[in-house]
């Protein structure tokens, strides 16, 4: 019996060492913009190597996830929960201390609420429809646009500036409570239906974390609490709404309006950024910002470097539907809606105007 236990422990230790070495190798290949700045052929070659290693890594992780406690990767920073792998403390510290300038346009959202989509809209508006995410241009959205609080993109220092005003497009999921603010900079915030946001989060987490993903029930508990990464949906939305009412350099956009009338939202963004578009340029911005175009060119819009799990199937641009909230069970929808109603009570954000189904009282 003792011999069997010893053998099992040795096997588990071997699995652990093998996994650690491969995770360290993957981090060296993908940290910062080491993946995103490569030519597309080199990115594909790296994906092939990750997939080859993943044939062994994925089953090992599946076994270990059942018998070994999962490492706790969450940390609180100034009272807000973050994943320490995506947002290490030094990046968070640098981000909140950063002083934005007149060349910065922040694209802010809670996660999975249209961040990359709005980054593309802003990029194409600033480039008047001539943005180039190819080997001959900026290569990848995340070789162009820094994610200020994370190590998963080009750095703020190395990010290229685009358009006639030499603008840097900065991604953030910070709530208004933590986002660095300056009257000189501009901020575009995108809100999405809270249940659709939840559904998209679940898909994304399973895509990048595989067997290490939390259960739907566990993530629902997080989502409907103060422990949600970057703060909860109602806190996030209410804070940025207040900013948009009080500060003329903050534009508040709704994901569903982008779906129903992208042209009008492009016009709003262009006016906000003081960028004039000819009819031909406007048409090109809209064309290159539509879901079908971005889906066709998904390799330049990946929202995170590849992991051992992302290459097993799935997509970063899953559907782009307005009714993703219908994919979630009624019990989960009711809990999210009730949480949002409660948290937004007394706040200025007009929930009933934008999401009447969330604001409706329970029967």
N, C-alpha and C positions, 0 to 999 in steps of 0.2 A: 504493500500500500504506500509506504513512504517513498519507495523507489518510483512508483507511478507518479506520485505527486511531484517528486523532484524532476522527473522527465518532462512533465507538463509545464513546470515552472521554467525549465530551460528552454522549451519550445516557445513559450510566451515571451521570454526575454529576447530570444532570437528574432521573433516577429517584431518586437518593440524596437530593437536596434535597426533592423532592416527598414522599418517604417520611418524612424527618425532620420536615417541617412537620406532617404528619398525625399522626405519633406524638406530637409535642409537644402538638398540639391534643387528642388523646385523653387524654393524661396530665392536662391541665388539667380535662377533663370528669369524670374518674373518680378522681383521687387522693383518698386518705382516704375519707370518706363522701360525697363530692360526687355520686356516682351513687346509693349506697344510701339516702341521706336524701331523695331526690326522691320525690314521689308516683308511684304506679305508672304513671299515664298519661305523666308526664314521662320516666320510665325507658324506656317503650316508644318514645316519640318520639326519645330519644337513640339507642336501638338502631337505629331506622330510619335515622338520619343516619350512624351508624357503618357500617351495611350499605351505604348508598349510596357512601360513600367507599371502603369495602372492595372494591367492584367494580373499582377501579383499584389499590388498595394491594396486594391479595393477589397478583395476577399480577406486579406489580413485585417484591414480596418473593420470589416463586418464582424469578424470573430472577436477582435479585441473590444469592440463597442458593446459586446454582450457580456464580457467577463471582467472588464477593467473599468473602474469609474472614469467618466469622461472628464478631461481637464476643464477647470473653470476658467473660461476666457473672458468673462465679463468683469468690468471694473467700473467704479463710479468716478467721474471726474466732475468736480464742482456740483455734485449732487445728481448728475445725469449719467445713465448707464451707457456704456460703449463696449463693443467687442474689441478686446485688446490686440487681436491679430490684425484687424482692419484699421484700427485707430490707436496706435501706441501712444503712450502718455506724452512723449516728446513732441509728436506731431500735434496733439491736442493743445499743448502748451504754446507751441509756436503759432498755431492757428488763431487762438483767442488773443494773442499779443499783436498779431499782424495789423498794420495800419493801412487800410485800402487807399488807393489813389484814384484819380479821375479816369485812369485807363482800365479799371476793373469793373467787369459786369459779373455779378454773382447769380448763378442759377441755383435756387434753393428749393428743396422739397423734403418731405419725409420720404423714406426709402420706398421705391417702387411706385412713385406717383407721377412719372413722366419726366424724370431728370434728363436722361439722354435725349429724349425727344426735344425738350426745350433747348438743350445745348445745341442740337442741330439747327433748330429754328434760329437761335441767336447767331450762330456761326454763319449760316447762309444769308441772313439779313445783313450782317456786318460786311460780308463779302459780296453782297448784292447778287446772290445766286451763283457766284463763281467759286464757292468753296471747293477745295480739292483734298479729299481724304484718300490719297493713293500714294504709291511709292514716289511719285513725282511731286507730291504736295506735302500735306501734314501727316500722312500715313494712317493715323488712327485718331479717333476722338480723344482718347486718353493719352496720346502723345502731344495733343494740342491743349487740352483743357485740364488744368490741375484740380485734383480733389484735395482741398486745402487741409482737411483734418486727417487724411489717410496717406498711407504709403503706396497706394495702388494706382499711381498715375505719374505723369511728368511732374517734376517739382515746380513750385511757384517761381523759383529763380530761373529755371530753364524753359518755362512755357513760352511759346511764340506768341506774338501779338498780331492781331489781324485787323483788316479794314483800314479806312482812311484815318482813323483816330488811334491807331495802334492799341487796340483793345485786347485785354486778356480775359478769357471766359473761365470763370472760377466755379467749380462745382462744390456744393456743400449740402449736407443733410442737417446742419446745425439748426436748432430752433432759434427764435429771435433772442432768447435769453443768452446765447453763447456766441452768435455770429458776430464777427468783427464788423463794426459799422463806421461809415464815414459819409458825410454829406456829399463828398466828391464822387463816390462810387455809385453804381446803380445795381439794383437787386430785382430779379424776376422770380417770383414764387409761384409754384404750381401745386394746387390741391386736387385730390382725387377722392372719389367716394370711399369712405373708410373701410367698407367691407370689401370693395374691389382691391384696395390697397392691401388688406389682409390676405386675400386670395393670391395676389401676385407675390407677396412676401413669402408665402408658403412654397410656391413653385420655385422661386429663386433660391431659397435656402436649401431645398432638396436638390436642386441642380448643382450647387457649389459644394455642399457638405455631405451629400449621399447618406450613408448609414449613420453619420454623426448628427444628422438633423434631429431637432426636437420633434416630439409628436405634435399633431395638430392641437390637441388639448393643452399641452404644455405651452405652446406658442400663443394660444388664445389667452391663457392666463397672463402671459407677459404683455401681450398687445393691449389688454384691458387693464393696465396698471401703470404705475410710475416707473416700472422697471423696463419699459419699452426703450429700445435703443434710440438715442437722439430725442427722447421724450415722446409721450403718447400723441396720437393723431389729433385729438381735440386741443391739447396744449400747443402743439406745433402750429396748427391752423389758426387758432385764436391769436397767438403772439404775432404771427406774420400779418394777419388781417389788421391788427392794431397798427403795426408799422405802416401798412399800405394806406391807412386812413390818415395817419399823422404825418407821413413823410412822402413828399412828392417824388423821391428817387426810388420808390418801391412800387413795383407793378405786381398785382395779384391776378393770377390766371387760374382757370379751372380746366382740368384735363378733359372733361366731358364737352366743354365748349370748343376745345381744340379738335375733338372728334367730329362734332356736328358742323362746325364752320371754321376750318383751319385758316381760310383766307382772311377772315375778320381778325383772328388772333395774330396772324402775321402782321396785319396792318397795325394793330395795337403795339406789338413789339417794335416794329420799325419806327413808329412815331415816338415811342418811349426812348429809343436809342438815337433819335435825331438822324435817322438814315432814310434818305429818299430813294424810292424804288420806281423805276419805269415800269409800265405794264408788263414788259417782257421779263424784267428782273423779278418782279413780284410772282409771275407765273412759275419761274424757275425755282424760286425759294419754296413755293408751295409744293411743286413737284418733288423736290429733293427732301422735303420734310414729311411726306406722306408715309404711312405705314408700309405700303407695298414697296416703295423705293428703299426704305431703311431695311426692310426684311431681305430684299434682294442683295443688299450690300452689308449684311449683318457682320461680316468679318471686321469691318471698321467701326462697329458700334458695340462690340462686346463690353459688358459693364464691369468685368473683372478679369484678370488674367486667368488662363485655364487652370483647372485643378485636375486631380486624378479622377474626379467624378463627373465633371462637365462634359467630358468626351464620350460618355456612355449614352448620350441621347439628351433630348431637351433643347430648349432655345432660350436665349436671353430676351428675344422679342416674341413672346408667346402668341398673343392674339390681338392686342390693342383694342379690345372690345369695351364698350361703355357699360355693359351689363355683367362684368365679371363677378359682381356681388351675388348674382343668381347662382353661381357655382358653389356657393357655401350653404351649408345646411341651415334650415330655419332657426334652429336653436342657437347656433353660433351667430347668425345675423342679428337675432334679437338681443343677444348679450352685447355685441359690439355697438349696436344702435343705442341701447339703453345707457351704456357707458359714455358714449359721446354726448347724448342728451344731458346726462347728469353733469359732466365736466364742463359743458358749454353753457350751462344755466347761468344767466347773469352776464355773460360775455357778449361783446359787440358783434361777433361773427353771426351773420344771418343764416343759420342752419336751415330753417324752413324754406328759405328762398332757393338755396342751391341743392339741398338734399332733403326734400320733403318727406321721403320715406323714412329717413333717419330721425327726423324731428317729430314724426307722428307719434302720438301717445299710444301706449300698448292697449290692446282691446281687453 
